[in-house]
């Protein structure tokens, strides 16, 4: 006769052996990356908020692998981060600073003499994933925001001066005295709101053309990060409180337009706000995802382009895209 301890052990082992197959059948199968759609050919289209433009960072000068160096593509912009995560076979990044929807169908001449071919030239009938970030430059939002800079915490309306614009994003014809809300809404008409509304059909047309050129592609329209607070932080960002509130509302109108455009153009909207809220230009240098006027970005060390996402912002954009893709 076996000792009681041995008999008990055998009973327990036998019970466990019977239970394991039952558990294996009853437990739900884990969700694997292999269960998600695989993408072979990814094309990224868009403006500077998709190129995540940078002048210099730890990777060196801007990436010229996919577009001219004066497109200022970051080596770590969100399209490249998405492409690496998806491990796509073919990747083409057409994004470029200052791009509008016009530059999707015609060459874009660049500040240093380079030319970015029409962004749509990167699309093919076999493209199966496209991300698009566009619309802000069609509405003139970037240059408008820079014209809100004020040397005073109180905006002082001033006449327009006959001076040429010689620096990117800097309008020398307008003295840096703020009061841009009054200027853009003079006469009871909000010029920026009207420009945003007028750009909607251009974005919709671009999305429809993407579907025509790449009928099998999943098309994602990426909106603009939560960059502008409702209240300013002069002089850290030298824009008055009323003007900052106006820009906040303008960016909200821009993103609302993209919601409509995505629906009309048959694209999926990627909302970057859930992951970027609380990281606007008035937060600390290690917190903000979009740089103000400072030349140096500390949230990813770089010589940054003012009023554009830094590398932390690019990661938030990439994560937002991947969430929509179920990754």
HELIX and SHEET records of a PDB file:
HELIX    1   1 UNK A    4  UNK A   26  1                                  23    
HELIX    2   2 UNK A   33  UNK A   35  5                                   3    
HELIX    3   3 UNK A   48  UNK A   51  1                                   4    
HELIX    4   4 UNK A   69  UNK A   71  5                                   3    
HELIX    5   5 UNK A   78  UNK A   86  1                                   9    
HELIX    6   6 UNK A  101  UNK A  104  5                                   4    
HELIX    7   7 UNK A  119  UNK A  122  5                                   4    
HELIX    8   8 UNK A  141  UNK A  146  1                                   6    
HELIX    9   9 UNK A  180  UNK A  184  1                                   5    
HELIX   10  10 UNK A  186  UNK A  188  5                                   3    
HELIX   11  11 UNK A  191  UNK A  213  1                                  23    
HELIX   12  12 UNK A  241  UNK A  265  1                                  25    
HELIX   13  13 UNK A  273  UNK A  276  1                                   4    
HELIX   14  14 UNK A  311  UNK A  324  1                                  14    
SHEET    1   A 5 UNK A  90  UNK A  93  0                                        
SHEET    2   A 5 UNK A  41  UNK A  46  1                                        
SHEET    3   A 5 UNK A 129  UNK A 133  1                                        
SHEET    4   A 5 UNK A 218  UNK A 222  1                                        
SHEET    5   A 5 UNK A 268  UNK A 270  1                                        
SHEET    1   B 3 UNK A  54  UNK A  57  0                                        
SHEET    2   B 3 UNK A 302  UNK A 304 -1                                        
SHEET    3   B 3 UNK A 296  UNK A 297 -1                                        
SHEET    1   C 2 UNK A 108  UNK A 109  0                                        
SHEET    2   C 2 UNK A 115  UNK A 116 -1                                        
END                                                                             
